[in-house]
Amino acid sequence: MKTLLFLRFILVVFLCGLCRLTASTTDDIASANQSLASGHADDALNSYRMLLVSPQFSKDASPELWYDRGLAEEKTGDPVAASLSFRRALLLDPTLAPAREALASVLGPLGVPVTPGWRDQILAKVHPETLILGGAILGWLGALVFVIFFVLVPRKPAFIALGLSAFILGHGLSVFGTFLDPRRIAPNLGVITTKSSPPLRATPADSATEQGKISPGSLITILSRNGPWWYVVDGSGQPGWIPSTTVTPLLPLSGGS
């Protein structure tokens, strides 16, 4: 009996602590948003940075917080950092239209072309997780229908064909959603976050031939890493070496960096 009462006490204490933490976080977000709305972008930015490294968001970052952080960075005169935050928001939720619009707004003055491809157009309308989960449900429902009308009851060709079609279509959608998910390739992506355009070098050395430059705010693909030098491909497909200090990886999203 005493053990049961003790366990109940521990549960109540835990739930009360969880409620207080949630309420405190909600208040902190509201305070940060108020600072941003009232023109105190520096205070808001510091608050968003602290929130993004808090326990509640250390594992599952919030696209809305990254978007708000990007707005604060834009208002403090740092469009390059804002572009990274907006990209991180869209990585977590590709359907977040305000973040997509804000990203285009900051990239234009930076001279970074904004040319959404067919993948971006699809992601702007439907979240990849919707395709993955919805396709899986449809696929297994189709499998169930197929089994029922092929094995358990007298065969009915129409229902068998329907079940088989749903199975193929559903799992096809799941595979397509996985292919579209930007998080699949995110570990190999980075954003140029220096104030000036770093040159692309033919070899990993400051004295190497310059093959072009990459504008700040540009999204690049990291092909390999060699100490302080990374071999990358820019948006136009031009490969080259750049100092690793000029790039901030798109991941991790769990921290405020």
N, C-alpha and C positions, 0 to 999 in steps of 0.2 A: 504493500500500500504506500509506504513512504517512498519507495523507488518510483512508483507511478506519479505521485505528487511532485517529486523532484524533476521528473522528465517534463511534466506539464509546465512547471515553473521555468525550466530552461527554454521550452518552446515559446512561451509567452515573452520572455526576455528577448529571444531572437527575433520574433515577429515585431516587437516594439522597436528594436534597433533598426530593423529593415525599413520600417515605416518612417522612422526619423531620418534615415539616410536618404530615402526617396524624396521625402518632403524637403530636406536640405538641398538636394541636387536640383529639384524643381525651382526652389527659390533662387539658387545661384544662376540658373539659366535665365529666369525672369529678370534678375538684376542685370545680367550681362546684356540681355536684349534691350533693357531700358537704357543702359549706358550708350549702346549703339544708336538707339533711336533719338537720344537727346544730344548726340554730337560728341560724346566722349569715347571716340573710337579706340584710343589707347587703353583706357580702362577696360573696355569691352574685350579687346584683343587679349589682354592679360587674363581675364576671366575665362575666355574660351580655351586658352592654352592650359589653364589649370584643370578645367573640366575634362578636357580630352585625355589627361593623364590620371584622372580620378578612377577609383576602383570600378565604378559603374560602367565606365566607357573604355577601360584598359583592354578589354578583350573584344567587345562588340561596339565599335565606334559608331557614332551617329552621323548620318549624311547631313542632317539639318544643322548640327553643330559645325561641321566642316564648312558648310555653305555660309553660315553666319560668321565664322572666322574669316572666310574669304572676303566677305563684305567689309569686315573691320580692317583687314589688311589693305583692301582697296582704298578705304577712306583715310588710312594713315599714309597713303602715298607709296604703297608697295605692291604694284600690280603683278609683279613676277611671283611673289609669295601667294598672292590671291589666286593666281592661275593654278598653282599647285593645290590649294585648298579646294577650289571648285572641281578640279579633276578628281580629287579624292572623294568628294561628295558624290560625283557621278559614278565613280567606281562602285560605291556602296549602293547607290540607287540611280541607275541610268535613266529612270523616268522622271527625275527631279527637274522639271522644266526651268524653274528659276535659276538653278545652278548652271544649266546649259546656256541660258541667255546671258548670265553674268560672265561666264567663261568667254563667250564670243565677244562680249563688250570689252574685256581687258586685253584679249589677244589682238584685237584690231590695231590699237595704238602701238602695240609692241612689234607689229609687222609680221605676225605669225598668221598665215592663211588659215581660215576656218572653212573647210570643205567636208561637210558630213557625208560619209559614204552610206551605202545601203544598210550596213550593219548598225550604224548610228541612228538611222531613220527608224529601224525596227525597235531598237532599244529605247528610243524616246517614247514609244507607244506601249511597249509591253516589257515587264521585268523578266529577265531570263529565268528566275526562280518560278515564275508563273508557268512558263513553258515546261520547265523540268518537272515540277510537281503535278501540274495539270495533265501533262503527257503521260506521266507514270500512272496516274489514277485511271485515265482513259485506257491505257494499255492493259492494265491488270483487270479492269472490268471486261475488256474484250476477251482476255484469256479465260475469265470465268464463264462468260457466255459461250465461248467455244467449247469448253469442257462440258458444260451442262448439256448442250444440244448435240454434242458429238459422242459423249460417253454415257451420260446418265439418263437421257430421255431419247425417244425415237428421233432419229436423225432428221433435221429439217435444214436443207441446204441454204435457205435464205438466212437463217439465224447463224448458221456456221460461218457463212461468208461475212456476215456482219461482225461477228466476234473476231474473226481473223483480221478483218480490215481495221477494226478498232485497235487491236493489239499492235499491228504494224504502224498505224498512224500515230498512236499514243507514244510508243517508244521512239518513233522517229522524231516526234516533237521534243521529247526529253533530250535526245542526242543533239538536236539542233539548238536547244536552249543552252546546253553545256558548251557547245561550240561558240555561241554568241557571248556567253558570260565573260565580261572583260576581266574578271578576277582570275581567269584561267591563265592569262599571259601577263598579268600585272607584275609578278616578280621580276620580269625582264624589262620593265619600263621605268623611265625616269624623266624628270623635268629639269631643263636648264634653269637654274635659280641664281645665277650670277647677274650682276647689273649690266655687264658688257657681254658681247657675243664671243664665246670661246672659239678659237680656230680648230678645224679638223686637221689633224696631222697624219702624214703618211705612215709614220712609225711613232712609237711611244717615246718621244724626245722633244724637248723645246726647240731644238735646232732642225727638226724634220720639216719637210716640205708642207706648206699649208695648202689644203685642198678645198677650202671654203670655211664659212663660219656658220654657227647656229645661233639663231636669235634667242634671247632670254624668254622663258615661258614655253619654249618648244618641247613637245613630247618626243623622246628618242627611245630607241630600242637598244638595250645593252646586250651585246653579243658575247663579250668576254671581259674579264678583269685581269689586269697585270699590275699589281701593286697600286701606285698612285695614278695609273693610266687605265682608262676603260676604252675598249673598242666598241663603237656604237654606229648606229645607222640613223640618220635624221629623217624627217618626214618626206623628203624627196627621194630617199633611197640611197643617198650618198654615205658611204662608210668612212670611218676614220677614227683616230685616237684623240681623246680629250682628257684633261686632268679630272680625276674623280671628284675633286673639290668643287667642280662647276656643276655637278649633277646631284639632285636629291631624288632617291628612289621613290616611286609612287607608293610602294609599301616600305615599312609597316604603317598601317593606319591606326594602330592602337594607341600611339603616343601623340604628344602635341608637337613633335618635331616637324 
